[in-house]
Amino acid sequence: MAKGGTSEVRTRSDASTGARRISTGIEGLDAVLGGGLTPERLYLVEGTPGTGKTTLALQFLLDGSEPGMYITLSETSDELRAVAASHGWSLDKITIFELVGEAGLDEDAEQSILHPSEVELGETTQRIFEEVRRLKPSKIVFDSLSEMRLLAQNPLRYRRQILALKHFFSSTKSTVLMLDDRTSEPGDLQLHSIAHGVITLEQTTLDVGAERRRMRVVKMRGIKFRGGYHDLSLDTGGITTYPRLVVSDHRSDFKAEDVSTGLAALDQLMGGGLRRGSNTLLMGPSGVGKTTTAVRCMLAALERGEKAAFFLFDEGLTTLIGRCAALNMDIRPYLESGQLTLHQIDPSELSPGEFSARVRSCVEEGNARFVIIDSLNAYLQAMPGEKFLLLQMHELLMYLNQQGILTLLVLGQHGLVGDMRADIDLSYLSDTIVLFRFFESKGELLKAISVVKSRTNPHEQAIRQFLLNEHGLTVGEALRDFDGVMSGVSNYRGETKLLGVAD
């Protein structure tokens, strides 16, 4: 997704009302607002220091070719240019108007902005009026209201000055962003009532990993916007907003057909293979073969000419590629051709919203028809709470299903044999559940696979053995002569021939 930058004039019309819109300079934020801001209005952007207010304001001014003006009471022009330079931007086309300069710091000056008074507040406001009349900018950023609050000294005078600024800016036909660092008393909603729209930026520090940022549109008069919190990232190049995924906004037509997993025995076990527009959960203990099975199914899709995306949380890329090659499932040719994309995910550095955006990008821009998420255990660590994982994963899975994507999810369970438990229960969200187990026979540790749920096909009720070796993955016949396979302690009472076990 684009992070915004200098381009031609970016205005558009709201299809529902015909009203003209102006871009914020941030593609994701424009999507949240349903097209951008209503021009010639005053907006409040609030957030504690470090949430990205200044960066957002600069992206707003730099987008398009309209003349822009940055009025600063707190930062110097050198500081603003340094911020812009860190993102690779130039502020040569923006007028920076400093209300705190060398004159304001002069001890001999009769009035100093550092000594708040009613007289100085009026003089400050008048200087702003004069400069705006002279330059006639289409876009204005006012940074920050906390300085105006100090100058005003009391709430009534402060509100009057903000109203005066609002009325003046409306007469100039300018679109104005006023920045506030939320240093006012908690519950002070004066600015909210005055502004045409309010955007709140927040920052949260986790015990492990990078800080998380998010934004919320508190109000926006005359605009139907997407409510709730939306994750954002602040990096070189500016702010990127990841709009909250709403499944009802993403519907598509596709043919719901069964496709092969690449193994006839596994297709038979699953009642015909994998169904397009469905998700399959692979559950079992560590090392039992969940990822390998997912790769085998993915290879079948690649061999059909489809594109695939693999999101890897647990295993290193080099380890996965080498292990697949050792099991006669070499994925390197597909990586080199671009038919397969591998994404190494660090859950401590990635927000859930950004992860959903990456998956969507692979589907919508990369045309991926097969998606693997390995594993959900690590993804859980990226979330502030289990309930958020379930809600966001539900939305993501519903989105992928509606796009006709084949999705495989890997979920590790605690333990090796006996009672198995998982960090979360996603069984009700899954269309198909494939269960893996270790079991013991004749002093050897073997592996079993079964399908315990399928919403799409009448599947086998049998438990089959499967084997991993240098020849790949082999699914054997049903273990009909065994009892207790799923508990890990089996009881053999027949003549079923076992894979990889000497007679």
matplotlib code that plots the C-alpha trace (Angstrom):
import matplotlib.pyplot as plt

x = [0.0, 1.2, 2.4, 1.6, 3.9, 4.0, 1.7, -0.8, -3.9, -5.7, -9.4, -12.3, -16.1, -18.1, -20.2, -23.1, -23.4, -21.4, -19.3, -15.7, -13.0, -9.4, -6.7, -5.0, -1.8, -2.2, -4.0, -5.2, -6.6, -8.4, -10.0, -11.1, -12.7, -14.4, -12.4, -10.7, -11.5, -14.2, -12.2, -12.3, -13.0, -11.1, -10.0, -8.4, -5.5, -4.8, -2.3, 0.4, 4.0, 5.5, 2.2, 2.9, 1.0, 3.7, 4.4, 0.7, 0.5, 3.5, 2.1, -1.1, 0.7, 3.0, 0.2, -0.9, 0.3, -1.9, 0.1, 0.6, 1.5, 2.8, 2.2, 4.4, 4.4, 6.5, 9.0, 11.5, 11.7, 15.1, 13.4, 10.6, 13.0, 15.0, 11.8, 11.0, 14.6, 14.4, 11.6, 13.2, 11.0, 11.7, 9.7, 10.8, 7.2, 5.7, 5.8, 6.9, 5.7, 7.4, 5.7, 8.7, 11.8, 14.9, 12.8, 10.5, 13.5, 15.0, 15.2, 14.7, 11.5, 8.5, 6.3, 7.5, 5.5, 7.2, 5.3, 1.6, -0.9, -4.1, -2.2, 0.3, -2.5, -4.2, -0.9, -0.2, -3.6, -3.2, 0.1, -1.4, -4.3, -1.9, 0.4, -2.5, -4.0, -0.7, 0.1, -3.5, -2.6, -5.1, -3.8, -2.8, -1.3, -1.5, 1.0, 0.2, -2.9, -1.1, 0.9, -2.3, -3.8, -0.8, -1.2, -4.9, -4.5, -8.2, -10.7, -13.1, -10.4, -8.9, -12.2, -12.9, -9.5, -10.0, -13.5, -11.9, -9.3, -12.0, -14.1, -11.1, -9.9, -13.4, -13.3, -10.0, -11.4, -8.5, -8.5, -6.9, -5.4, -4.9, -2.6, -3.0, -0.8, -3.7, -2.1, -5.5, -7.4, -8.9, -12.4, -11.9, -14.0, -14.0, -11.9, -14.1, -17.2, -15.5, -13.7, -15.5, -13.7, -11.4, -8.7, -7.0, -3.6, -2.4, 0.8, 1.1, 4.4, 4.4, 6.5, 8.3, 8.8, 8.2, 5.6, 2.2, 0.4, -3.2, -5.7, -9.4, -11.7, -13.7, -16.1, -16.4, -19.4, -21.2, -18.9, -19.6, -16.3, -15.1, -15.3, -13.1, -9.3, -7.0, -3.4, -0.7, 3.0, 5.5, 8.6, 10.9, 8.6, 5.9, 2.7, 0.9, -2.6, -4.1, -7.9, -9.8, -11.0, -14.7, -15.8, -19.0, -17.0, -15.1, -17.4, -16.5, -17.8, -15.8, -16.3, -16.5, -14.7, -12.6, -8.9, -6.3, -3.9, -1.4, -1.9, -4.7, -4.9, -5.2, -7.8, -9.8, -9.4, -10.7, -13.7, -12.4, -9.6, -9.6, -12.5, -11.9, -13.1, -12.6, -9.9, -8.3, -6.8, -3.9, -3.6, -1.1, 2.1, 5.4, 7.3, 4.4, 4.3, 1.8, 4.0, 5.2, 1.6, 0.7, 3.7, 2.6, -0.9, 0.7, 3.0, -0.1, -1.5, 1.8, 1.9, -1.5, -0.1, -1.6, 0.2, 0.7, 1.8, 3.4, 3.4, 6.0, 6.2, 8.1, 10.7, 13.5, 13.3, 16.6, 15.5, 12.2, 13.6, 16.3, 13.9, 11.4, 14.2, 15.3, 11.7, 11.6, 9.4, 11.8, 10.1, 13.1, 12.1, 8.7, 10.4, 12.8, 9.9, 7.9, 5.0, 5.5, 6.2, 7.6, 7.1, 9.2, 7.1, 8.4, 5.3, 6.9, 7.4, 4.1, 0.7, -2.4, -3.7, -0.5, -0.5, -4.0, -2.9, 0.0, -2.3, -4.8, -1.9, -0.8, -4.4, -5.5, -2.2, -0.2, -3.1, -2.3, -4.9, -3.4, -2.4, -0.6, -0.3, 2.3, 1.6, -1.2, 0.6, 3.2, 0.5, -1.2, 1.9, 1.4, -1.9, -2.6, -5.3, -6.8, -10.2, -8.6, -6.9, -10.2, -12.1, -9.4, -8.7, -12.4, -12.6, -9.4, -10.7, -14.1, -12.4, -10.2, -13.1, -15.1, -12.2, -12.2, -8.8, -7.6, -6.3, -4.2, -3.7, -1.1, -1.8, 0.6, -0.6, 1.2, 2.7, 3.6, 1.3, -1.8, -4.0, -3.3, -4.1, -3.8, -3.3, -6.6, -9.7, -10.2, -12.2, -15.5, -13.9, -12.4, -14.2, -12.0, -9.9, -7.1, -5.7, -2.2, -1.0, 2.0, 1.4, 3.6, 3.8, 6.4, 8.7, 8.6, 7.0, 4.7, 2.4, -1.4, -3.7, -7.4, -10.1, -12.4, -14.5, -15.5, -18.2, -17.5, -17.3, -18.4, -15.0, -13.6, -14.0, -10.9, -7.5, -4.7, -1.0, 1.4, 5.1, 7.7, 11.0, 13.3, 10.6, 8.1, 4.8, 3.0, -0.5, -1.2, -4.3, -6.8, -5.5, -8.5, -6.6, -5.6, -7.3, -6.1, -4.2, -5.5, -4.5, -0.9, -1.0, -2.2, -3.4, -2.6, -5.1, -4.8, -2.6, -2.6, 0.8, 2.5, 4.5, 8.3, 8.1, 9.9, 7.7]
y = [0.0, 3.5, 5.7, 8.9, 11.5, 14.3, 13.9, 15.7, 17.3, 14.4, 15.1, 12.8, 12.7, 10.7, 8.4, 8.5, 12.3, 13.7, 15.8, 16.6, 14.9, 15.7, 13.1, 12.9, 11.7, 8.3, 5.7, 3.6, 6.6, 7.7, 4.2, 4.5, 7.8, 6.5, 8.7, 11.4, 14.6, 17.1, 20.2, 23.6, 22.3, 22.2, 18.8, 17.8, 15.3, 14.3, 11.9, 11.8, 12.6, 10.0, 8.7, 10.2, 13.5, 15.5, 12.8, 12.6, 16.4, 16.5, 13.8, 15.7, 18.9, 17.1, 15.2, 17.0, 20.4, 22.7, 25.4, 24.3, 26.1, 24.7, 27.0, 25.9, 27.2, 24.3, 22.9, 24.9, 24.8, 23.0, 20.3, 19.9, 19.7, 17.0, 15.0, 15.3, 14.4, 11.2, 10.1, 11.2, 14.3, 17.9, 20.8, 23.3, 23.6, 24.1, 27.4, 27.0, 29.8, 29.9, 31.7, 31.1, 32.5, 34.4, 37.5, 35.5, 34.4, 37.9, 38.9, 42.5, 41.9, 43.7, 40.7, 37.1, 34.0, 32.3, 34.6, 33.9, 36.7, 37.8, 40.5, 38.0, 35.5, 38.2, 39.2, 35.5, 35.0, 38.2, 37.2, 33.9, 35.8, 38.2, 35.4, 33.3, 36.2, 36.9, 33.4, 32.1, 28.4, 25.7, 23.4, 24.5, 22.6, 24.2, 22.7, 22.7, 23.6, 22.9, 26.1, 28.0, 26.5, 27.8, 31.2, 31.4, 30.4, 29.7, 27.4, 30.2, 32.4, 29.3, 28.2, 31.7, 31.8, 28.4, 29.5, 32.6, 30.5, 28.2, 31.1, 32.8, 29.6, 28.9, 32.3, 31.5, 28.3, 26.3, 22.7, 22.8, 20.1, 21.2, 19.0, 18.5, 16.4, 15.8, 17.6, 19.0, 17.6, 14.1, 14.3, 17.8, 17.5, 21.2, 20.6, 17.7, 19.8, 22.6, 20.5, 19.1, 15.8, 14.2, 11.6, 10.0, 8.4, 6.0, 4.2, 1.1, -0.3, -4.1, -6.2, -7.7, -6.3, -3.0, -0.5, -0.8, 2.2, 2.5, 5.2, 5.8, 8.3, 9.6, 11.7, 13.0, 15.2, 14.3, 11.3, 7.6, 6.3, 2.9, 2.9, 1.2, 1.0, 0.6, -0.5, 1.7, 1.7, 4.6, 3.9, 5.5, 6.8, 7.9, 6.4, 3.4, 2.7, -0.7, -0.4, -2.9, -5.8, -5.9, -9.1, -7.7, -5.3, -8.1, -10.5, -12.3, -15.0, -18.3, -21.9, -24.0, -27.2, -29.9, -30.0, -32.6, -32.5, -34.3, -37.6, -40.0, -41.6, -38.2, -37.1, -40.2, -39.6, -36.0, -37.1, -35.7, -33.3, -29.6, -27.3, -23.9, -21.1, -23.2, -23.4, -26.5, -26.6, -29.0, -29.9, -32.1, -32.1, -30.7, -32.8, -34.9, -33.6, -30.7, -28.3, -31.1, -32.0, -28.4, -28.1, -31.2, -29.7, -26.4, -28.2, -29.7, -26.2, -24.9, -27.9, -26.8, -23.4, -21.5, -18.9, -19.5, -17.5, -19.1, -17.1, -18.6, -17.7, -20.5, -21.9, -20.2, -19.9, -21.7, -24.5, -24.9, -24.9, -27.4, -29.7, -29.7, -30.6, -33.5, -34.8, -34.8, -31.6, -29.0, -25.6, -23.6, -23.5, -22.0, -19.4, -18.4, -18.0, -15.9, -18.4, -19.0, -16.2, -17.0, -14.5, -14.8, -13.2, -11.9, -11.7, -9.3, -6.7, -7.1, -5.9, -8.0, -5.3, -5.2, -9.0, -9.0, -6.3, -8.5, -11.5, -9.3, -7.9, -11.4, -12.2, -9.0, -7.9, -11.1, -13.3, -16.0, -18.8, -20.9, -19.5, -21.2, -19.7, -21.6, -21.4, -19.9, -20.5, -17.8, -15.5, -15.6, -14.0, -11.0, -10.2, -8.4, -10.9, -14.2, -12.8, -10.4, -13.3, -15.1, -12.0, -11.0, -14.5, -15.1, -12.0, -13.0, -16.5, -15.3, -12.9, -15.6, -18.0, -15.3, -14.8, -18.5, -19.1, -22.4, -21.8, -24.1, -23.2, -25.0, -25.2, -27.0, -28.8, -29.3, -32.7, -35.7, -38.5, -38.8, -35.8, -32.9, -29.3, -26.1, -22.5, -21.6, -23.3, -22.5, -25.7, -23.8, -21.4, -24.2, -25.8, -28.9, -30.3, -32.8, -34.3, -35.8, -38.1, -40.1, -43.7, -46.6, -50.0, -52.8, -50.4, -47.8, -44.3, -44.0, -41.3, -41.3, -38.9, -38.5, -36.0, -35.2, -32.5, -31.4, -28.9, -29.4, -33.2, -36.5, -37.6, -40.9, -41.8, -44.0, -43.3, -43.8, -44.2, -41.9, -41.8, -39.1, -40.1, -39.1, -40.1, -37.6, -38.2, -41.4, -42.1, -45.7, -47.7, -47.5, -48.8, -51.0, -53.5, -50.9, -49.5, -46.4, -44.8, -41.3, -41.7, -42.6, -46.0, -48.4, -52.0, -54.1, -57.0, -57.8, -58.0, -54.5, -53.9, -50.8, -48.4, -48.3, -51.1, -54.4, -57.6]
z = [0.0, -0.8, 2.0, 0.3, -1.3, -3.8, -6.8, -8.9, -7.2, -5.7, -5.3, -5.8, -5.4, -2.9, -5.0, -2.5, -2.1, -5.0, -2.6, -3.5, -1.4, -0.8, -0.1, 3.2, 1.5, 3.1, 1.0, 3.9, 5.8, 2.6, 2.5, 6.1, 5.3, 2.2, -0.2, 1.9, 3.7, 2.8, 1.7, 3.3, 6.7, 10.0, 11.4, 14.7, 14.8, 18.4, 20.0, 22.6, 21.5, 19.2, 17.7, 14.2, 14.1, 12.5, 9.9, 9.1, 8.7, 6.4, 4.2, 4.0, 2.8, 0.4, -1.4, -4.5, -6.0, -3.9, -1.9, 1.7, 4.9, 8.2, 11.2, 14.1, 17.7, 19.0, 16.5, 14.4, 10.7, 11.0, 13.1, 10.6, 7.6, 9.5, 10.0, 6.4, 5.3, 7.4, 5.1, 2.0, 1.5, 0.6, 2.1, -0.5, -1.8, 1.7, 3.6, 7.2, 9.4, 12.8, 15.6, 17.9, 16.4, 17.5, 18.2, 20.5, 22.5, 22.8, 26.5, 25.6, 23.6, 25.1, 24.5, 24.3, 23.3, 26.2, 28.6, 28.1, 28.4, 26.8, 24.8, 23.4, 22.5, 20.4, 18.8, 17.9, 16.4, 14.4, 13.0, 11.8, 10.1, 8.3, 7.0, 5.8, 3.9, 2.3, 1.1, 0.5, 1.1, 0.2, 3.0, 6.5, 9.4, 12.8, 15.3, 18.1, 20.1, 23.4, 22.9, 22.3, 25.5, 27.5, 26.0, 26.7, 30.4, 30.9, 29.0, 27.9, 26.3, 24.7, 23.2, 21.9, 20.1, 18.5, 17.3, 15.9, 14.0, 12.7, 11.4, 9.8, 8.1, 6.7, 5.1, 3.4, 1.8, 3.3, 4.6, 8.0, 10.3, 13.9, 15.9, 19.7, 22.0, 24.4, 27.3, 28.4, 31.3, 30.7, 29.2, 27.7, 24.5, 23.6, 20.5, 19.4, 19.4, 17.3, 14.7, 11.6, 12.1, 14.7, 14.1, 17.2, 17.0, 19.8, 20.7, 22.9, 24.2, 24.6, 27.0, 24.1, 20.6, 18.9, 19.9, 18.3, 16.7, 15.7, 14.7, 15.0, 13.4, 16.3, 14.2, 10.7, 9.8, 6.6, 5.9, 6.3, 7.6, 8.8, 12.6, 15.1, 15.5, 12.5, 12.8, 11.4, 11.0, 11.0, 9.1, 6.5, 3.9, 6.3, 7.8, 6.4, 7.6, 7.5, 7.4, 9.6, 7.4, 6.9, 5.1, 3.7, 1.6, -0.2, -2.1, -5.4, -7.6, -8.0, -8.8, -5.6, -6.9, -5.3, -6.2, -5.4, -2.6, -4.8, -3.0, -4.1, -0.6, 1.1, -1.4, -0.5, 3.2, 2.8, 0.7, -2.7, -1.8, -0.9, -1.7, -3.2, -1.0, 2.2, 5.0, 6.5, 9.9, 10.4, 14.1, 16.0, 18.1, 17.0, 14.4, 13.4, 9.8, 9.6, 7.7, 5.4, 4.6, 3.9, 1.5, -0.3, -0.9, -2.0, -4.5, -6.1, -6.6, -8.0, -10.4, -11.6, -12.4, -9.5, -7.4, -3.7, -0.6, 2.4, 5.7, 7.9, 11.6, 13.3, 10.9, 9.1, 5.3, 4.7, 7.0, 5.3, 1.8, 2.7, 4.5, 1.6, -0.8, 1.4, 1.3, -2.5, -2.5, -3.9, -3.9, -5.1, -8.8, -7.9, -5.7, -8.4, -11.0, -8.6, -8.6, -4.9, -2.3, 1.1, 3.9, 7.0, 9.8, 13.1, 15.3, 17.7, 15.0, 13.1, 14.0, 13.2, 10.9, 8.9, 8.6, 7.2, 4.8, 3.6, 3.0, 1.1, -1.0, -2.0, -3.0, -4.7, -6.2, -6.4, -7.5, -5.0, -5.0, -2.2, 1.2, 4.1, 7.6, 9.7, 12.6, 14.5, 17.8, 16.9, 15.4, 18.8, 20.3, 18.0, 19.6, 22.8, 23.8, 22.7, 21.8, 19.3, 17.5, 17.2, 15.9, 13.4, 12.2, 11.7, 9.5, 7.6, 7.0, 5.8, 3.5, 2.0, 1.6, -0.2, -2.6, -3.5, -1.8, -0.6, 2.9, 5.1, 8.8, 11.0, 14.7, 17.1, 20.1, 23.5, 24.2, 22.0, 23.0, 25.2, 26.0, 23.5, 24.1, 22.0, 22.9, 21.2, 19.8, 16.1, 15.4, 15.0, 12.4, 10.3, 7.4, 7.6, 10.4, 9.8, 13.0, 13.4, 16.1, 17.1, 18.2, 19.3, 17.8, 18.2, 19.9, 17.1, 17.0, 14.1, 12.7, 12.0, 10.2, 10.2, 9.2, 12.1, 10.5, 7.0, 6.0, 2.3, 1.7, 3.3, 4.5, 5.6, 9.3, 9.2, 10.8, 8.3, 8.9, 7.0, 6.5, 5.8, 4.2, 1.3, -1.2, 0.3, 2.0, 1.8, 3.2, 4.0, 4.4, 7.3, 10.7, 11.2, 13.4, 15.9, 19.0, 20.9, 18.1, 18.9, 22.5, 21.5, 23.2, 20.5, 20.8, 17.8, 17.1, 13.5, 10.4, 9.0, 7.2, 8.6, 6.5, 7.3, 9.9, 9.3, 9.5]

ax = plt.figure().add_subplot(projection="3d")
ax.plot(x, y, z, "-o")
ax.set_aspect("equal")
plt.show()
